[in-house]
Amino acid sequence: MKIALLEPIGIPEELVGNYGKALEDQGHTFCYYDTVTTDPEELKRRSEGCDIVMIANHPYPEEVIRTQKQLKMISVAFTGIDHVGTKACKEQSIMVCNAAGYSDQTVAELVIGFAIDALRKIPEADRQVRALQGSAGLMGRELCGKTVGIIGLGKIGLRTAKLFQAFGCRVIAYNRSESEEAKQMGISYLPLEEVLSQSDILSVHLPLNNATRGFLGESQLKLMKPSAVLINCARGPVVDEAAIVKALSENRLGYACVDVFDKEPPLPAEQPLLHAERALLTPHVGYLSEESMVRRAKIVFDNVQSFLDGKPQNVCKI
């Protein structure tokens, strides 16, 4: 079979070469592209004749997929697959497999970092030191003893909850289903309105789909404490960006920590969140660590090998 890695996946080329050689030793053809492209025509060229392609988090749209009549499987080096033209995949019986689990710890640790930064006013403290100022106005709050609400208690949400509990936080959650593991951890499942109103820190961990787009909007944010910290390391469109900006400007929200946006960074200069007070922003780095990239690569190539062996894993419902 012809197999192609269409873009870099954050690991050294030597490691890519090792994975590729293992496939070639089995009689397959492997090619690797070390640059990112979002141009559909270039994606078509790179995909031409492939039975299997591997991508990361850049769009692989329907217009490209529909031209690939030989394509049988897409291995996605990411947890979410909303950037993949899944409608075309379904029409052409193309299997889509993701890299679920590779970034659980990495994302959870960024959430903790966000929470501490917000409660202890670390960004403001850094600015004051650089401005040759002292500690005026920098009275912070402890993480220990706070109520943390988790919206979406999947694997990443559960890992995040465990870390918050290690800091002495009470964790409550809203999720479509309840897990025995979470109950054994002492996590209380509550209606959405109660999670929003009780949380000192709210961390969002929902996938992006038709049901979750705009899940938290102005009416939901109005239920939150004016001192609360909102953290979104899931998907940008799950939380209404305009509602966040409005809540901050009206002092109905204490802090917003955002790693994901409606569109991938770089952001346009007119993006309102860039100019909002008490907003801590990062350019979608929640998944990005040396350790997670190595885990991700192994899963992505393991997905390919499992498919070749007739035992596919991490198959996504499309």
C-alpha positions as CSV (number, residue, x, y, z in Angstrom):
1,M,0.0,0.0,0.0
2,K,1.0,3.6,-0.5
3,I,1.2,5.5,2.8
4,A,1.9,9.2,3.2
5,L,2.5,11.5,6.2
6,L,1.2,14.8,4.8
7,E,2.6,17.2,7.3
8,P,5.1,17.3,10.3
9,I,3.8,15.8,13.6
10,G,6.3,17.4,16.0
11,I,9.0,14.6,16.2
12,P,12.5,14.4,14.8
13,E,12.8,13.3,11.2
14,E,15.0,10.5,12.3
15,L,12.1,9.0,14.3
16,V,9.7,9.5,11.3
17,G,12.3,7.7,9.2
18,N,12.4,4.8,11.7
19,Y,8.6,4.4,11.5
20,G,8.6,4.7,7.8
21,K,11.3,2.1,7.4
22,A,9.2,-0.4,9.4
23,L,6.4,0.1,6.9
24,E,8.7,-0.2,3.9
25,D,10.2,-3.4,5.4
26,Q,6.7,-4.9,5.1
27,G,6.6,-4.0,1.4
28,H,4.6,-0.8,1.6
29,T,5.6,2.6,0.1
30,F,6.0,5.5,2.6
31,C,6.6,9.2,1.9
32,Y,6.8,12.1,4.3
33,Y,6.3,15.8,3.7
34,D,8.1,18.1,6.2
35,T,6.1,21.3,5.5
36,V,2.5,22.2,6.3
37,T,0.1,23.1,3.5
38,T,-3.6,24.1,3.6
39,D,-3.8,24.5,-0.2
40,P,-6.4,21.9,-1.4
41,E,-4.5,21.4,-4.7
42,E,-1.3,20.7,-2.9
43,L,-3.1,18.3,-0.6
44,K,-4.5,16.5,-3.6
45,R,-1.0,16.1,-5.0
46,R,0.4,14.8,-1.8
47,S,-2.4,12.4,-1.4
48,E,-2.4,11.1,-5.0
49,G,-2.6,7.3,-5.2
50,C,-2.4,6.9,-1.4
51,D,-4.2,4.1,0.4
52,I,-3.5,5.6,3.8
53,V,-2.7,9.2,4.8
54,M,-1.6,10.6,8.1
55,I,-2.4,14.2,9.0
56,A,-2.1,16.4,12.1
57,N,-4.5,19.3,13.0
58,H,-4.6,21.2,9.7
59,P,-7.7,20.9,7.5
60,Y,-8.2,17.9,5.2
61,P,-11.4,18.9,3.5
62,E,-14.0,17.1,1.6
63,E,-13.0,18.6,-1.7
64,V,-9.6,16.8,-1.3
65,I,-11.0,13.5,0.0
66,R,-13.5,13.2,-2.9
67,T,-10.7,13.1,-5.4
68,Q,-8.9,10.3,-3.6
69,K,-10.6,7.2,-5.0
70,Q,-8.0,4.8,-3.6
71,L,-8.0,6.2,-0.1
72,K,-9.0,3.7,2.6
73,M,-7.9,5.1,5.9
74,I,-6.9,8.5,7.5
75,S,-4.8,8.4,10.7
76,V,-5.3,11.7,12.5
77,A,-2.5,12.9,14.8
78,F,-5.0,14.7,17.0
79,T,-7.9,13.9,19.3
80,G,-10.6,15.9,17.5
81,I,-11.5,15.2,13.9
82,D,-13.6,18.3,13.2
83,H,-11.0,19.5,10.7
84,V,-11.5,16.3,8.5
85,G,-14.1,16.1,5.8
86,T,-15.9,13.3,7.5
87,K,-19.0,13.5,5.3
88,A,-16.9,12.5,2.3
89,C,-15.2,9.8,4.3
90,K,-18.5,8.3,5.2
91,E,-19.6,8.4,1.6
92,Q,-16.5,6.7,0.4
93,S,-16.2,4.2,3.3
94,I,-12.9,5.7,4.5
95,M,-12.0,4.8,8.0
96,V,-10.8,7.7,10.3
97,C,-8.7,6.9,13.4
98,N,-7.5,9.5,15.9
99,A,-4.8,9.7,18.5
100,A,-7.0,9.7,21.5
101,G,-5.2,9.9,24.8
102,Y,-1.9,11.3,23.7
103,S,-2.4,14.8,25.2
104,D,-4.4,14.0,28.3
105,Q,-1.7,14.8,30.8
106,T,-0.3,17.8,28.8
107,V,-3.7,19.5,28.5
108,A,-4.5,18.9,32.1
109,E,-1.3,20.4,33.2
110,L,-1.9,23.6,31.1
111,V,-5.3,23.9,32.8
112,I,-3.6,23.8,36.2
113,G,-1.1,26.3,35.1
114,F,-3.9,28.6,33.9
115,A,-5.7,28.3,37.2
116,I,-2.7,29.2,39.2
117,D,-1.7,32.0,36.9
118,A,-5.2,33.5,37.2
119,L,-5.6,33.1,40.9
120,R,-2.1,34.4,41.8
121,K,-2.2,37.2,39.1
122,I,1.1,36.0,37.6
123,P,0.7,37.8,34.3
124,E,0.0,41.1,36.1
125,A,2.9,40.5,38.5
126,D,5.3,39.9,35.6
127,R,4.1,43.2,34.0
128,Q,4.6,45.2,37.2
129,V,8.1,43.9,37.8
130,R,9.1,44.8,34.3
131,A,7.5,48.3,34.8
132,L,9.7,48.7,37.9
133,Q,6.7,48.5,40.2
134,G,6.1,46.6,43.4
135,S,3.3,44.3,44.6
136,A,0.4,46.7,44.8
137,G,-2.9,45.2,43.8
138,L,-1.4,41.7,43.5
139,M,-3.2,40.0,46.4
140,G,-4.0,36.5,45.1
141,R,-6.1,33.5,46.0
142,E,-5.1,29.9,46.8
143,L,-6.1,27.0,44.6
144,C,-6.6,24.8,47.6
145,G,-10.2,24.7,48.8
146,K,-11.8,26.0,45.6
147,T,-14.7,24.4,43.8
148,V,-13.7,23.3,40.3
149,G,-16.4,22.6,37.7
150,I,-15.5,20.3,34.8
151,I,-17.8,20.5,31.8
152,G,-17.2,17.3,29.9
153,L,-15.7,14.5,32.0
154,G,-14.0,12.4,29.4
155,K,-10.4,11.2,29.7
156,I,-8.9,14.7,29.7
157,G,-11.6,16.1,32.0
158,L,-11.0,13.2,34.4
159,R,-7.2,13.7,34.3
160,T,-7.7,17.4,35.0
161,A,-10.0,16.6,37.9
162,K,-7.4,14.4,39.5
163,L,-4.8,17.1,39.4
164,F,-7.2,19.6,40.9
165,Q,-8.0,17.2,43.7
166,A,-4.3,16.8,44.4
167,F,-4.3,20.6,45.1
168,G,-7.1,20.1,47.6
169,C,-10.0,21.3,45.4
170,R,-13.6,20.1,45.4
171,V,-14.6,18.9,42.0
172,I,-18.1,18.9,40.5
173,A,-19.0,18.0,36.9
174,Y,-21.5,18.1,34.2
175,N,-21.5,15.3,31.6
176,R,-24.0,13.4,29.5
177,S,-23.1,10.1,31.2
178,E,-21.7,9.2,34.6
179,S,-18.6,7.1,35.3
180,E,-18.0,4.9,38.3
181,E,-14.4,6.0,38.4
182,A,-15.4,9.6,38.8
183,K,-17.9,8.7,41.6
184,Q,-15.2,6.8,43.4
185,M,-13.0,9.8,43.2
186,G,-15.7,11.8,45.0
187,I,-16.7,13.9,42.0
188,S,-20.3,15.0,42.2
189,Y,-22.4,15.1,39.0
190,L,-24.7,18.1,39.0
191,P,-27.0,19.9,36.5
192,L,-25.2,22.4,34.2
193,E,-26.8,25.4,36.0
194,E,-25.5,24.3,39.4
195,V,-22.0,23.6,38.1
196,L,-21.9,27.0,36.6
197,S,-23.1,28.8,39.7
198,Q,-21.0,26.9,42.2
199,S,-17.6,26.9,40.4
200,D,-14.7,29.1,41.4
201,I,-12.9,27.6,38.4
202,L,-14.7,26.2,35.4
203,S,-12.7,24.1,32.9
204,V,-14.3,23.1,29.6
205,H,-13.5,19.7,28.0
206,L,-16.1,19.1,25.4
207,P,-15.5,17.9,21.8
208,L,-16.8,20.2,19.0
209,N,-19.9,18.9,17.3
210,N,-23.3,20.2,16.3
211,A,-24.6,19.7,19.9
212,T,-21.7,21.5,21.6
213,R,-21.1,24.4,19.2
214,G,-22.0,27.5,21.3
215,F,-22.6,25.3,24.3
216,L,-21.7,28.1,26.7
217,G,-23.0,31.5,25.7
218,E,-24.1,34.7,27.4
219,S,-27.0,33.2,29.4
220,Q,-24.8,30.5,30.8
221,L,-21.9,32.8,31.7
222,K,-24.4,35.0,33.6
223,L,-24.8,32.1,36.0
224,M,-21.2,32.1,37.0
225,K,-19.6,33.9,40.0
226,P,-18.2,37.3,39.2
227,S,-14.9,36.1,40.7
228,A,-14.8,32.8,38.7
229,V,-12.1,31.7,36.4
230,L,-13.2,30.3,33.0
231,I,-10.7,28.0,31.3
232,N,-11.2,26.7,27.7
233,C,-8.6,24.2,26.5
234,A,-11.1,22.2,24.4
235,R,-12.4,23.8,21.2
236,G,-12.9,27.5,20.6
237,P,-16.5,27.4,19.2
238,V,-17.7,25.5,22.3
239,V,-17.7,28.8,24.2
240,D,-19.0,32.0,22.7
241,E,-16.0,34.4,22.4
242,A,-18.1,37.5,22.3
243,A,-19.9,36.4,25.5
244,I,-16.5,35.9,27.3
245,V,-15.4,39.5,26.3
246,K,-18.8,40.9,27.4
247,A,-18.7,39.1,30.7
248,L,-15.1,40.4,31.4
249,S,-15.9,43.9,30.4
250,E,-19.0,44.0,32.7
251,N,-17.1,42.4,35.6
252,R,-19.4,39.4,35.6
253,L,-16.4,37.1,35.2
254,G,-13.1,37.2,37.1
255,Y,-10.7,35.8,34.6
256,A,-10.7,34.0,31.3
257,C,-7.9,31.6,30.2
258,V,-8.2,30.6,26.6
259,D,-6.1,28.3,24.5
260,V,-8.5,27.7,21.6
261,F,-10.4,30.1,19.4
262,D,-13.0,30.1,16.6
263,K,-10.0,30.3,14.2
264,E,-6.5,29.0,14.7
265,P,-3.9,31.6,15.7
266,P,-2.3,33.8,14.6
267,L,-5.3,35.8,15.5
268,P,-6.4,39.0,13.6
269,A,-5.5,42.2,15.3
270,E,-9.2,43.1,15.8
271,Q,-9.9,39.9,17.7
272,P,-11.8,41.3,20.8
273,L,-10.2,38.8,23.3
274,L,-6.8,40.3,22.5
275,H,-7.9,43.6,24.0
276,A,-9.9,42.2,27.0
277,E,-8.7,42.8,30.5
278,R,-8.1,39.7,32.7
279,A,-7.8,37.4,29.7
280,L,-4.8,35.1,29.5
281,L,-4.3,33.7,26.0
282,T,-2.2,31.0,24.5
283,P,-2.0,30.0,20.8
284,H,-3.5,26.4,21.0
285,V,-0.6,24.8,22.8
286,G,-2.5,22.7,25.2
287,Y,-1.6,19.5,23.4
288,L,2.0,20.5,22.7
289,S,4.8,19.0,24.8
290,E,7.9,17.0,23.9
291,E,6.4,14.0,25.6
292,S,2.9,14.2,24.0
293,M,4.4,14.5,20.5
294,V,6.3,11.3,21.0
295,R,3.2,9.5,22.3
296,R,1.1,10.9,19.5
297,A,3.5,9.7,16.8
298,K,3.5,6.2,18.2
299,I,-0.3,6.1,18.3
300,V,-0.6,7.4,14.7
301,F,1.7,4.8,13.3
302,D,0.3,2.1,15.5
303,N,-3.1,3.0,14.0
304,V,-1.7,2.4,10.5
305,Q,-0.1,-0.9,11.5
306,S,-3.3,-2.0,13.2
307,F,-5.3,-1.2,10.1
308,L,-2.8,-3.1,7.9
309,D,-3.1,-6.1,10.3
310,G,-6.9,-6.0,9.9
311,K,-7.4,-5.0,13.6
312,P,-8.1,-1.3,13.4
313,Q,-7.9,0.8,16.6
314,N,-9.0,4.2,17.7
315,V,-11.7,4.2,15.0
316,C,-13.9,7.3,15.1
317,K,-17.6,7.4,14.6
318,I,-18.3,9.5,11.6
